[in-house]
Amino acid sequence: MEDVKETIRICGWNTLHYSEFRSKLTGLYLHAFTTGGYAQFIAPETVEVTLDNLFHDGTGCVAFVGDRLAGLLAAFPLKRDPDFPADGCPHVPVGQSVYIAEVMVHADYRGRGIASQMLKNYLQKASENYSHAVIRVWEKNKPALELYKKLGFVPVAGISQRKLSTGGKEFEMKKVYLAVKIIDCW
């Protein structure tokens, strides 16, 4: 019997009924950031507030494989990211840049190009309103770094944050900001 590959659908938030998917999105967020090699402690109530704010004020897209939620991309204007070191990045026009705050794919669906499809889809639409895109990633997340570099993002700055491990111990997470000029690419 031939293996049937399920279709990946990327949908903008405007087609998503947030209230219907809120618990699934919360579950995806917790799964993406509290399990595996990049796990950290995040309280479920914190995730709910984060998602509520993103869906109220941000933009983005979701990915489905069949009828299952498989991925999420969330973004908002870069000027709303309080951690971005704008003074050290004069070549990144903050007022004309979108900040991709979250990209996550459920572990069951990683390696299928879902994050890449979400990013390409989103950046194409974002190029109508923004000239640049910025994303921040943990320096140890090599698969994400490789994907972003493959899509043309280049490192522009770094920051350190204090986080909690799933075991409750504090650790330092070094993150890299990457940027790409999207107005001509997409």
C-alpha positions as CSV (number, residue, x, y, z in Angstrom):
1,M,0.0,0.0,0.0
2,E,1.3,3.5,-0.9
3,D,2.1,5.9,1.9
4,V,-0.3,8.9,1.7
5,K,1.3,12.2,2.7
6,E,-1.0,14.5,4.5
7,T,-1.5,18.0,3.1
8,I,-0.1,21.0,5.1
9,R,-2.4,24.0,5.2
10,I,-1.2,27.4,6.2
11,C,-3.9,29.8,7.4
12,G,-3.8,33.4,8.4
13,W,-5.1,34.4,11.8
14,N,-8.1,36.1,10.2
15,T,-9.5,32.7,9.2
16,L,-8.9,31.2,12.7
17,H,-11.6,31.4,15.3
18,Y,-9.2,32.0,18.2
19,S,-11.6,31.1,21.0
20,E,-12.1,27.7,19.4
21,F,-8.4,27.0,19.2
22,R,-7.1,28.7,22.3
23,S,-6.6,25.5,24.3
24,K,-4.9,23.8,21.4
25,L,-2.6,26.7,20.8
26,T,-1.8,26.8,24.5
27,G,-1.0,23.0,24.3
28,L,1.2,23.5,21.2
29,Y,3.1,26.4,22.9
30,L,3.8,24.4,26.0
31,H,4.8,21.3,24.0
32,A,7.2,23.4,21.9
33,F,9.0,25.1,24.7
34,T,8.7,22.8,27.7
35,T,9.8,19.5,26.2
36,G,12.8,18.2,24.3
37,G,16.3,19.5,24.2
38,Y,15.2,23.2,24.4
39,A,12.9,22.8,27.4
40,Q,12.3,25.5,29.9
41,F,9.7,26.1,32.5
42,I,6.7,28.1,31.4
43,A,3.5,28.4,33.5
44,P,0.4,27.6,31.5
45,E,-1.3,30.8,32.7
46,T,1.6,32.8,31.3
47,V,1.2,31.1,27.9
48,E,-2.5,32.0,27.9
49,V,-1.8,35.6,28.5
50,T,1.0,35.7,25.9
51,L,-1.3,34.1,23.3
52,D,-4.2,36.4,24.1
53,N,-2.0,39.4,23.7
54,L,-0.5,38.1,20.4
55,F,-3.8,37.3,18.9
56,H,-5.3,40.6,20.0
57,D,-2.4,42.9,18.9
58,G,-0.3,40.7,16.5
59,T,-0.5,38.9,13.2
60,G,0.6,35.5,12.1
61,C,-0.4,32.2,10.7
62,V,-1.1,28.6,11.8
63,A,-0.3,25.3,10.1
64,F,-2.6,22.3,10.0
65,V,-1.7,18.8,8.9
66,G,-5.1,17.2,8.1
67,D,-7.3,18.6,10.8
68,R,-4.6,18.7,13.5
69,L,-2.9,22.0,14.6
70,A,0.8,21.5,13.8
71,G,2.4,25.0,13.9
72,L,2.1,28.6,14.9
73,L,3.9,31.8,13.8
74,A,3.2,35.0,15.7
75,A,4.5,38.5,15.0
76,F,4.1,42.2,15.8
77,P,5.9,45.4,15.0
78,L,9.6,45.3,16.1
79,K,9.2,48.6,18.0
80,R,7.1,46.6,20.6
81,D,10.0,44.3,21.5
82,P,11.5,45.9,24.6
83,D,14.6,43.7,24.4
84,F,15.8,44.6,20.8
85,P,19.1,46.5,21.0
86,A,18.1,49.1,18.4
87,D,21.1,51.4,19.2
88,G,23.5,48.6,18.3
89,C,21.6,47.8,15.0
90,P,21.4,51.1,13.0
91,H,20.9,49.2,9.8
92,V,17.6,47.6,11.0
93,P,14.9,50.2,10.6
94,V,12.8,49.5,13.8
95,G,9.8,51.4,12.6
96,Q,9.6,49.4,9.3
97,S,10.4,46.0,10.8
98,V,8.2,43.2,11.9
99,Y,9.3,41.0,14.8
100,I,8.6,37.3,14.5
101,A,8.0,36.6,18.2
102,E,7.2,32.9,18.0
103,V,7.7,30.1,15.5
104,M,6.8,26.6,16.7
105,V,6.0,23.3,15.2
106,H,4.7,20.3,17.2
107,A,7.5,17.6,17.5
108,D,5.3,15.1,15.6
109,Y,5.5,17.3,12.5
110,R,9.1,18.7,12.6
111,G,11.3,18.1,9.6
112,R,8.4,18.4,7.1
113,G,9.1,22.0,6.1
114,I,6.2,23.5,8.1
115,A,8.2,26.3,9.8
116,S,9.7,27.2,6.4
117,Q,6.3,27.3,4.8
118,M,4.8,29.4,7.6
119,L,7.8,31.9,7.4
120,K,7.7,32.2,3.6
121,N,3.9,32.6,3.6
122,Y,4.0,35.2,6.4
123,L,7.0,37.2,5.1
124,Q,5.4,37.5,1.7
125,K,2.3,39.1,3.2
126,A,4.4,41.2,5.7
127,S,6.4,42.7,2.8
128,E,3.3,44.7,2.0
129,N,3.7,46.7,5.2
130,Y,7.3,46.1,6.3
131,S,10.7,46.3,4.7
132,H,12.5,44.1,7.2
133,A,11.9,41.1,9.5
134,V,13.6,40.3,12.8
135,I,13.6,37.0,14.7
136,R,15.2,36.0,18.0
137,V,16.3,32.4,18.7
138,W,18.2,30.6,21.4
139,E,21.8,30.1,20.2
140,K,21.6,26.4,21.1
141,N,18.7,25.8,18.8
142,K,20.8,24.9,15.8
143,P,17.9,23.6,13.6
144,A,16.1,26.9,13.9
145,L,19.3,28.9,13.3
146,E,20.0,26.9,10.2
147,L,16.4,27.4,8.9
148,Y,16.5,31.2,9.4
149,K,19.9,31.5,7.8
150,K,18.7,29.5,4.8
151,L,15.9,32.0,4.4
152,G,18.3,34.9,4.3
153,F,18.3,36.0,8.0
154,V,21.7,37.2,9.3
155,P,22.8,37.7,12.9
156,V,22.6,41.3,14.0
157,A,22.7,41.3,17.8
158,G,22.6,39.1,20.9
159,I,21.1,39.2,24.4
160,S,21.1,37.1,27.5
161,Q,18.0,36.2,29.5
162,R,17.5,34.3,32.8
163,K,15.1,31.4,32.4
164,L,14.0,28.5,34.5
165,S,14.7,24.9,33.5
166,T,11.9,22.4,33.7
167,G,13.6,21.2,37.0
168,G,13.2,24.7,38.4
169,K,16.9,25.8,38.2
170,E,17.7,29.2,36.8
171,F,20.0,29.3,33.8
172,E,21.3,31.9,31.3
173,M,19.8,31.6,27.8
174,K,21.8,33.4,25.1
175,K,19.7,34.5,22.2
176,V,20.6,35.7,18.8
177,Y,18.6,38.4,16.8
178,L,18.6,37.8,13.1
179,A,17.3,40.1,10.4
180,V,16.4,40.0,6.7
181,K,15.3,42.6,4.2
182,I,12.0,41.3,3.0
183,I,10.8,44.1,0.7
184,D,12.7,42.8,-2.3
185,C,12.8,39.0,-1.4
186,W,9.2,38.0,-1.2
